[in-house]
Amino acid sequence: TVGTETVPLRRASGRVLAAPVAARRDQPPFAASAMDGYAVPGAAPVGAAFAVIGEAGAGHAFAGRIGPGEAVRIFTGAPVPAGADRVVIQENIARDGDRITVTDQGEGLNIRAAGQDFRIGDSFPARRLRPADLALLAAMNLPELTVRRRPVVAILATGDELVLPGEDARPDQIVASNGFAIAAMVEAEGAEARLLPVARDNVPSLQSAFALTEGADLVITIGGASVGDHDLVGPVARELGMEAAFWKIAMRPGKPLMAGRMHGAAMLGLPGNPVSSIVCTHLFVLPMVRRLLGEAEPGPHHLRAVLGVDVGPTAPRTHYMRARLTRGPGLPRIAPCDNQDSALLRLLTEADALLVRPRGDGPRQAGEEVDFLPI
C-alpha cells in the first residue's frame, strides 16, 4: 500500500481516504425549520391565534423566546426559537397584520432536530471518495483530508514496429495505441500514469527505458513478453534485477502475461496485441492499483447475466470474450461478438462486457446464467 498525503477537500474527489475521519460539529448544529412558516408553542390547533413578535431567517436567529400566544415568522434553515414546539407552514396560516390564525394543522412538526444528520465524533469510513461524500465531509467541517498518495504507474511500450500518433510511419510500422488506453484506465482508478517513450527491440534501448521507470510503484510493459527472437523484455528485466513471479497464464486473450517485482516496484509484462493488453489491464492492472490504494477487495468482481445466444465449449484456457449487454426482464442478456481476434480494437470499443467462459467449460445454451465483467 502506498503512503499518504494531505490535500484540500476541493482536491479530494476520487481519492482514497487513508483512515476514518470524525465529524467536528453536529449537523444541523441547532434545531432548524424544515419549512417556511411560523414557529409557535404548543399544539396549535385549527383556530388558534398568535401574535407575531419577530422573524428568523437562515443565518439570522431570533434572539428572544416565544411565550404562550406568540409566534415568530420563520424561514427554511433558520434556528427554531426557544419556546417553539412546531412550525406551521405558511399555507396553513391566515395573517392579518401582526396576528395569525391557524387554518389547517397539517402534518408533522416541520423541525429538523439538532444532530439529526450526524453528531460530533460520528465516523466516516476510509474509502474512495465520491462527490456526495465531499459534501458530507465539508458539512463535518473537515477542510483537509489525508488520502492515499496516487500510485505511480510507468507504462512502457516496446517494439521496432511502433510509432506514436502523428509520427511518420513506414509501411511496416503501426501506431502505438495500447498505452493510451491503459494510462486512462489507471488514472480513472486514482493512479498517476507515466507514459514512457517507445523502447526498441534491442538491449540498450530497453535498458534506457527501464531506467525511466525509477520511482514507479507499478511498471507495465506492453509487448516483448512472448518467446520470439525479438521478445527481450523478460531477459533484459531479469538482467536488471527483476524477481520473476510467473510467466504465462491459462487465459484468452492474454496468455503471455509476465509478473514480478523490480527494484521495489510491482511489474507486469502485458501482451502486445491491443485487446489482450486491455483485457489484462481490467483483470490484473486495475486490481493492483486498487490494492496499492489500500482497497481490501480489489476485484475483479464478476456479475451475472443470461446468455442471449448458444455458445460452444471452451479450450483449456479461460476465455474473456468481448460481448454486448442488453436489458432483460431480470438479469441483463449477454451475447459475445462474432469475431474475437485480439488485434481488433474496433470491436472492443463496441463491447461493454467480457463474457467469462471458464476453461474446459462445455457448450451453453441461450437462457443459461453466466458470469461477465463490465468494461
N, C-alpha and C positions, 0 to 999 in steps of 0.2 A: 504494500500500500504506500502511495506517495505521501509526502509531508503536507503541511498546511500553510495557509496564508490568510491574512485578514483583508477583506475587501469591503467597500461601501455597499450598503444594501442595494443601491441602484445597479451595481455591477454583479449581483449575486444570482440573477436568473440563470437557470440551467446548471449551476454549480452544485456540488455535493457538500452538504453541511457536515463538518467533521465530527461534531458531537452534539447531543441535545442541548437546546438553549431554553431559558426560562423567561417568562413574561416579567416585565419590570413595573407593570401597573395593571389595574383592573380595567376591563372593558365591558360595558361602559364604566367610567370611573365614578359615576353618580347615577341615581335613578333618573332615567331620561324619558321624555314624552315620545311615544311612538306615532303620534298623530298631531295635526293642527287642531286646536280646540280650546277648552277651558279646564284648568286644574281646579278641582273642587274637593271639599271634605265630605266624608260620609257616603251614603248610598246614592244620593242624587236621583230620586225617583222622578217620574214624569210629573211636571207641575212645580217642581222645586225651583225656587227663585234665589238668585245670588247677586251680590253687589261686586262689580269688577273693580279691584283695588290696584291692579298693576299688570305688568306684561313680562314674559320671559321668552327669550329667543336663544337660538344656538349661539353659544359663546357669551350670552348675556343673561346671567341668572337673576331671578327676583330675590332681593336681599331679605325681605321680610318673611313673615309667617302667615299662613292663611288661617283665619278663625272661622267659627260657625257662620254660615250665611254669606261667606266671602268666596270670591273666585279670582283667578289670575288668567289672563289671556296667555296662551302658551303655543309654541310652535314646535314642529318635529325636531328632536335632538336637543331641546332645551332641558336643563335640570328641572326636575319637578320640585316645586317649592315645599318647604316644611309645612306640615299640616294637611297637605293634599293626599287624598286616597285614590283618586282616579282622574282620568282626563276624559271629559265628554267631548266627542268630536263636534266640530263647528256645525256640521249638517244637522245635528240633533239639538241645536240651540236656537232660540228666538231672542234677539237682542234689541233693547230699547234704551239708547243712551248708555249709562253705566250699569244697567240692570239686564240680567239674562234669565231666561226661563227654559228648563229642560223640556223638550218636546218629545223626545224618544230616548229611552235609557241606553239603547244599543247593547252591544256585547263586549265583555272584557273590560279590563282596567285601562288599557292603552298606555301602560307604563312598562318600560324595559328596566328590569332590576339591575342595580349596580353589580358588576361582575357576572352578568348573565352569559356573556360570551366566554370570557376567561378571567382568571384572577392572578394576582401577583404570585409568581412561583410556578404557575402551570407550565408544563414542559411541552416543547415541540421537538419531534424526533429528528435524528440525523438521517437525511435522505436527500435525493436530488430535488432541487427547489423549482417549483412551478410558479407561474405568475400570481396565482391566488395566494400562494404561500408568502410571497413578498408583502402582500397587503396585510396578512395576519401578523407577520414579523414586524412590520412597521407599526401596527397598532400596539404591539407588545413593547414598543419604544426601544427597538434594537437597531441603531443606525449602522452598525458594522457587524459582520459575521465572519467567523473562522471557518473556512471551507478547505476542501482538499485542493492542493495545487493541481493545475492541469497537467496530466501526464504528457510528456513529450514523445511523440511517435515519429521516428525518422523513416521515411519511405524512399526506397532505393530501387528504381527500375534498371534492369540490366539487359544488354543486347546490342550487337552491332547493327541490327535491323531497325533500331528505334530512332526517331527524331521527335522533337517537341512540336506541338501545334504551331503552325505559322512558319516553320523552317522549311527550306527547300529539301524535299525528299528525293532520293534516287529512285529509279523504278523498282529496285529490290528492297526498299525500306518501307516501313509503316509508321504511323503516328503513335507515339506512346500515349495511351488513354487510361490504363487501369489506375495509375497513381492519383488521377484527379478524383475518381470516384472514391477511392479508399481514403484520401485526405478529407473529403467532405463527410464521409461516414464517421470517421473517428472524431472529427470536430463536432459533429452533431451529438456525439456521446460525451462531450466535455473535454476532449484532449486537444493538445496543440500539435498540429501536423507540420512536419518539416519535410517538404517535398524536395528531394535532392536531385542534382543533375544526373542524367542517364550515365551509367557505367558501361564501358565497352567490355567485350568478351576477351579480356586479357588480364593477366595478373596485376601489372602496375595500375591499371585503371581501377580495378576492383579494390586494391589496397588503398588507393587515394580516396575512393568513395566511402569505404568503411571508416576512414579517419574522420569523415564529416559526420558520422553518427555519434561521436563522443558527446556524452551528456544526456543522451536519449534514455527514456525509460523502457521503450519498446522499439526494436529495429525490425522493419518489414522490408524484405527483399521481394522483388517481382521478377520471375523468370530465372533461368540458370540453375534451378534446383533439381533437374532431372539427371539422366545418365548419359547424355550426349557428350561428344568430344569437346564441345564448347560450353558445357554446363559447369562453370568453375566456381559458382558461389559457395558450395559446400566445402571444397578443398581449400579455397582461399580463406574462408571464415575459420576453418579449423586451424590453419597455419597461424592465424591472428589470435588464437586463443578461445575460439568458440567451444563450449561444452555441449555436445550434441545430446538431445533428449530422445528424439525419434525421427525417422525419415520414412515417408510414405504412409498412407492411411487408406483403409478399405472404404473409399467413398468415390462417388462420381457426381460431378466433376471435382477434381482437386487431389487426385491420388499422390502426386509427387510433393506433398507438403513436408517441409523440414522445420523442426523446432529445436530450440536450445537456449543457451544463455551466453552472452558475450559481454565481457567487461562490466558485469553487474547489471546488464540490461537483458530483458527477455528478448528472444529473437524468433521470428517466424519467416521461413522462406516459402513464398506463395508461388503457385504455378504461373506461367506467363500468359496462358490463354485468358482472355478478358473475363468470361463468365466464371471460369474456375477461380480466378483470384478474388472476384467479388463475392462469390458464394462462400469461399473460405474466410473472407472478411466477416461476413454475417455469423459464421459458425464459430470462429476462433478469435479473430482480432477484437471484435466488439466486446465479447465477454471478458477478454483480457483487460481491455480498457476499463470496463466496469469494475473488475476486481482491483485494478490499480487504484481506483477511486474509492475503494472500501466497501463496495456493494457485496452483501453476503450471498445473494443468489443471482449471479451474473448471467445466467442463461446459457445457451438459447432456450426459450420456452416454447414448446410445441402447443399448437391449438388444434381443434378438431373441425373437420368438415366432412361433407358427404360427397363421394365420387359422383361426378356427372356423366362419366363415360366408363366403359370397361377398360382395364389396363392389364397388360401382360405380366409375366413373372419377372423378377429381378435377378441379376447376376450375383456373384459373391461379394458385391460391394453395395453399401447403402447409396441409393440414388436420390439426389436432391433435384427434382425436376421443376423447371420453370413452369408455372401454372397460372391460370386465371381464376379468380373468385367471382361468383355471382350470388346474389341474395337468394335464400331459400326460406321456406316457412319456419324452419327451426335453425339448424346449423347452416352455414353457407355451403354452397356447392362449389366443387373444385374440378377443373379439367386441365390436364397437362397440355402444354404447347406441343404441336405436332413435331417440330424439329428441336432436338436437344443438343445440337452441335455447340460445343463450349467456346467456339470462336464468334458466335453470332450475338453481338451486343444489342441489336435492334429488338430481338425477342425478349431480352432481359428488361428493356425499357417498357415493353408491353405487358410484362408479367407483374403480378402483385403478390405472389406467394411462391414458396418452394414446397412442392408436394414431396413428402418424405416417404420413400419406399425402402423399408428395411432390407438388408442384404438377404438373399435366399428366400424372399417372400414370393408366394405363389401368385397366380393371376387373381385380380379383384374385379368385382362386378359393380356397375353403376348402382348407387344406393348404399354401398358399404361405407362405414365411417373410417377415416384415415387421418393421419397427422399432417400438419403443414406448419411452415414458418412464414409469417408475413414479411414482406420485403418492400 
